[in-house]
Amino acid sequence: MRQLKDPRRKTELKRLLHKLGVQDVSAVNWHLLDLALTHPSISQTANYEQLEFIGDAVIRLCCAEFLWETYPHLPVGEFAAIRSILVSDRFLAEVASRYGFELYLLASPCVKNDKGGRVSRLADCFEAVLGALYLSTNNMSLIRPWLDPILQEKALQVQADPARENYKDALQEWTQGKYKMLPTYKVIQNHSFQSEDERFIAEVWLQDKLLGVGKGGTKKASQQAAARAAYDLIKSGQSLDLQPQNG
């Protein structure tokens, strides 16, 4: 097992593991964990890309095991629907941001300043960390004790959400069933955005009725936000004053 030459880096990585709640760090491969938090902009050969590949499989297996053990009564379709959210870049980046992964990620200044790539970057390094921890022991002992509560919290939110966080699909299904029409979206770039989550503004329309407005870091995210606003409006019971189409 290769060791880290810089004791300060090892201290930093220990701090991150402490935040995550990893209790026994004696089995951690510090060289792999260092790589998991090294962006390709620092080194084309010694970076997190291969560990991310491993971690992608690790997070999917963790979620599958967690759902199997926690919700044995659910049909496989529900497993798939919930897992798709638990392994999404958006959720993984959210968790990585919560634990301050950016503080420990080695990356060039231009990469760190690239707000548009932040979500994918955080999701990638989160998966890479999972890959490093898995390869340290070849099992989930360094992962599931702290990851399961995070998955549990999100799974409960997903189950309480009838749209399963896919508001575009939920809205489309409702408008087709009610009016036999599809909603349309208009997206513009928000030049006065204060944070990367407001980079785009989307409007969702049905005929000439504005159903909702939303902001997001990507066009897709802004459309989901607009669809959620519309979906919440509909579920509140407010009438849209539209005539169903025949046929």
C-alpha positions as CSV (number, residue, x, y, z in Angstrom):
1,M,0.0,0.0,0.0
2,R,1.5,3.3,-1.1
3,Q,1.6,6.0,1.6
4,L,1.2,9.7,1.4
5,K,4.4,11.7,1.5
6,D,2.7,14.9,2.8
7,P,1.5,14.5,6.3
8,R,-0.6,17.7,6.0
9,R,-2.6,16.1,3.2
10,K,-3.3,13.0,5.3
11,T,-4.5,15.3,8.1
12,E,-6.9,17.0,5.7
13,L,-8.2,13.7,4.5
14,K,-8.7,12.5,8.1
15,R,-10.7,15.6,8.7
16,L,-13.0,14.8,5.8
17,L,-13.5,11.2,7.0
18,H,-14.3,12.5,10.5
19,K,-17.0,14.7,8.9
20,L,-18.5,11.8,7.1
21,G,-18.5,9.7,10.3
22,V,-15.9,7.1,9.3
23,Q,-14.9,5.7,12.7
24,D,-12.0,3.4,12.1
25,V,-9.5,4.9,9.6
26,S,-6.8,2.4,10.1
27,A,-7.9,0.4,7.1
28,V,-8.0,3.4,4.7
29,N,-5.7,3.4,1.7
30,W,-4.6,7.0,1.9
31,H,-3.0,7.0,-1.5
32,L,-6.3,6.0,-3.1
33,L,-8.2,8.5,-1.1
34,D,-5.8,11.3,-2.2
35,L,-6.3,10.2,-5.8
36,A,-10.1,10.3,-5.3
37,L,-9.8,14.0,-4.5
38,T,-7.4,14.9,-7.3
39,H,-8.9,16.4,-10.4
40,P,-7.5,15.6,-13.9
41,S,-6.5,19.3,-14.2
42,I,-3.8,18.5,-11.6
43,S,-2.5,15.3,-13.3
44,Q,-3.5,13.6,-16.5
45,T,-2.5,10.2,-15.1
46,A,-2.8,10.4,-11.3
47,N,-6.4,11.5,-10.8
48,Y,-9.9,10.4,-9.7
49,E,-11.2,9.1,-13.1
50,Q,-10.6,5.3,-12.5
51,L,-11.8,5.5,-8.9
52,E,-14.9,7.3,-10.1
53,F,-15.6,4.4,-12.4
54,I,-15.4,2.0,-9.5
55,G,-17.4,4.3,-7.3
56,D,-20.2,4.5,-9.8
57,A,-20.8,0.7,-9.3
58,V,-20.3,1.0,-5.5
59,I,-23.0,3.7,-5.1
60,R,-25.5,1.7,-7.2
61,L,-24.8,-1.5,-5.1
62,C,-25.0,0.4,-1.8
63,C,-28.4,1.8,-2.8
64,A,-29.6,-1.6,-4.0
65,E,-28.6,-3.3,-0.8
66,F,-30.0,-0.4,1.3
67,L,-33.4,-0.6,-0.4
68,W,-33.5,-4.4,-0.3
69,E,-32.9,-4.4,3.5
70,T,-35.0,-1.3,4.4
71,Y,-38.0,-1.7,2.1
72,P,-38.4,-5.4,1.4
73,H,-42.1,-4.9,0.6
74,L,-41.5,-2.6,-2.3
75,P,-41.8,-3.9,-5.9
76,V,-38.7,-3.7,-8.1
77,G,-40.1,-0.8,-10.1
78,E,-40.1,1.3,-6.9
79,F,-36.6,0.2,-6.2
80,A,-35.5,1.4,-9.6
81,A,-37.4,4.7,-9.3
82,I,-35.9,5.5,-5.9
83,R,-32.4,4.4,-6.8
84,S,-32.3,6.5,-9.9
85,I,-32.6,9.6,-7.6
86,L,-30.2,8.3,-5.0
87,V,-27.5,7.8,-7.6
88,S,-28.2,11.0,-9.6
89,D,-25.4,13.5,-10.0
90,R,-27.6,16.1,-8.5
91,F,-28.1,14.2,-5.2
92,L,-24.5,13.0,-5.0
93,A,-23.2,16.6,-5.6
94,E,-25.6,17.8,-2.9
95,V,-24.1,15.3,-0.4
96,A,-20.6,16.2,-1.4
97,S,-21.4,19.9,-1.0
98,R,-22.9,19.2,2.4
99,Y,-19.7,17.7,3.6
100,G,-17.4,20.3,2.0
101,F,-15.7,18.1,-0.5
102,E,-14.6,21.1,-2.4
103,L,-12.3,22.0,0.4
104,Y,-10.3,18.8,-0.1
105,L,-10.4,18.6,-3.9
106,L,-7.2,19.3,-5.6
107,A,-8.0,21.1,-8.9
108,S,-6.7,24.0,-11.0
109,P,-8.1,27.5,-10.3
110,C,-9.9,27.6,-13.6
111,V,-11.7,24.3,-12.8
112,K,-12.6,25.5,-9.3
113,N,-14.0,28.7,-10.8
114,D,-16.1,26.8,-13.3
115,K,-19.5,27.0,-11.7
116,G,-21.2,25.3,-14.6
117,G,-19.3,22.1,-14.1
118,R,-19.6,22.1,-10.3
119,V,-22.4,19.5,-10.0
120,S,-20.7,16.9,-12.2
121,R,-17.4,17.6,-10.6
122,L,-18.7,17.1,-7.1
123,A,-20.6,14.0,-8.1
124,D,-17.5,12.5,-9.7
125,C,-15.2,13.0,-6.7
126,F,-17.9,11.7,-4.4
127,E,-18.1,8.5,-6.4
128,A,-14.3,8.4,-6.5
129,V,-14.1,8.6,-2.7
130,L,-16.6,5.7,-2.4
131,G,-14.4,3.8,-4.9
132,A,-11.3,4.5,-2.7
133,L,-13.0,3.4,0.5
134,Y,-14.3,0.3,-1.1
135,L,-10.9,-0.7,-2.6
136,S,-9.3,-0.1,0.8
137,T,-11.2,-3.1,2.3
138,N,-12.9,-4.7,-0.7
139,N,-16.2,-4.4,1.2
140,M,-18.7,-1.8,2.3
141,S,-17.5,-1.5,5.9
142,L,-16.0,2.0,5.5
143,I,-19.0,3.2,3.6
144,R,-22.5,2.0,4.6
145,P,-22.3,2.9,8.3
146,W,-22.3,6.6,7.4
147,L,-23.9,6.5,4.0
148,D,-27.1,4.5,5.0
149,P,-28.5,7.4,7.1
150,I,-28.0,9.8,4.2
151,L,-29.8,7.4,1.8
152,Q,-32.6,6.8,4.4
153,E,-33.2,10.6,4.7
154,K,-33.5,11.0,0.9
155,A,-35.5,7.8,0.3
156,L,-38.1,9.1,2.8
157,Q,-38.3,12.4,0.9
158,V,-38.7,10.6,-2.4
159,Q,-41.4,8.3,-1.1
160,A,-43.4,11.3,0.2
161,D,-43.2,12.9,-3.2
162,P,-45.8,11.6,-5.7
163,A,-43.8,13.0,-8.6
164,R,-40.7,11.1,-7.6
165,E,-38.8,14.4,-8.2
166,N,-39.5,14.1,-12.0
167,Y,-41.9,16.9,-12.2
168,K,-41.7,17.3,-16.0
169,D,-43.0,13.7,-16.5
170,A,-45.6,14.1,-13.8
171,L,-46.9,17.4,-15.2
172,Q,-46.9,15.9,-18.8
173,E,-48.9,12.9,-17.6
174,W,-51.4,15.2,-15.9
175,T,-51.9,17.6,-18.8
176,Q,-52.2,14.7,-21.3
177,G,-54.8,13.0,-19.1
178,K,-56.8,16.2,-18.3
179,Y,-56.5,18.2,-21.5
180,K,-54.9,15.9,-24.1
181,M,-52.1,18.5,-24.5
182,L,-48.4,18.7,-23.7
183,P,-46.9,21.6,-21.8
184,T,-44.2,23.7,-23.6
185,Y,-41.2,25.3,-22.0
186,K,-39.4,28.6,-22.7
187,V,-35.8,28.9,-21.3
188,I,-33.7,32.0,-21.2
189,Q,-30.3,32.7,-19.7
190,N,-30.3,34.7,-16.5
191,H,-27.6,37.2,-16.9
192,S,-28.1,38.6,-13.4
193,F,-27.9,35.3,-11.5
194,Q,-26.5,35.5,-8.0
195,S,-25.6,31.8,-7.8
196,E,-25.1,29.0,-10.2
197,D,-28.5,27.5,-9.3
198,E,-30.1,30.5,-11.0
199,R,-28.2,30.5,-14.3
200,F,-31.3,29.7,-16.3
201,I,-34.9,30.8,-16.0
202,A,-37.7,28.5,-17.4
203,E,-41.4,29.1,-18.0
204,V,-43.9,26.3,-18.6
205,W,-47.0,27.0,-20.6
206,L,-50.2,25.2,-21.5
207,Q,-51.9,26.9,-24.4
208,D,-51.7,30.6,-23.4
209,K,-51.6,29.9,-19.6
210,L,-48.4,30.3,-17.7
211,L,-48.3,27.5,-15.2
212,G,-45.0,28.0,-13.5
213,V,-41.5,29.6,-13.5
214,G,-38.3,28.1,-12.2
215,K,-34.6,28.7,-12.0
216,G,-31.7,26.2,-12.3
217,G,-28.0,25.8,-13.0
218,T,-28.8,24.0,-16.3
219,K,-31.7,24.3,-18.8
220,K,-33.0,20.9,-17.7
221,A,-32.9,21.9,-14.0
222,S,-34.7,25.1,-14.6
223,Q,-37.4,23.2,-16.5
224,Q,-37.8,20.8,-13.6
225,A,-38.1,23.7,-11.3
226,A,-40.8,25.3,-13.5
227,A,-42.6,22.0,-13.8
228,R,-42.5,21.6,-10.0
229,A,-44.1,25.0,-9.5
230,A,-46.8,24.1,-12.0
231,Y,-47.3,20.7,-10.4
232,D,-47.7,22.3,-7.0
233,L,-50.2,24.7,-8.4
234,I,-52.3,22.0,-9.9
235,K,-52.2,19.9,-6.7
236,S,-53.4,22.9,-4.7
237,G,-56.7,22.6,-6.6
238,Q,-56.4,25.9,-8.5
239,S,-58.4,25.9,-11.7
240,L,-56.5,26.5,-15.0
241,D,-59.6,27.6,-16.9
242,L,-58.7,25.5,-19.9
243,Q,-61.1,23.5,-22.1
244,P,-60.2,19.8,-22.7
245,Q,-59.6,19.0,-26.3
246,N,-61.6,16.3,-28.0
247,G,-60.1,13.2,-29.6
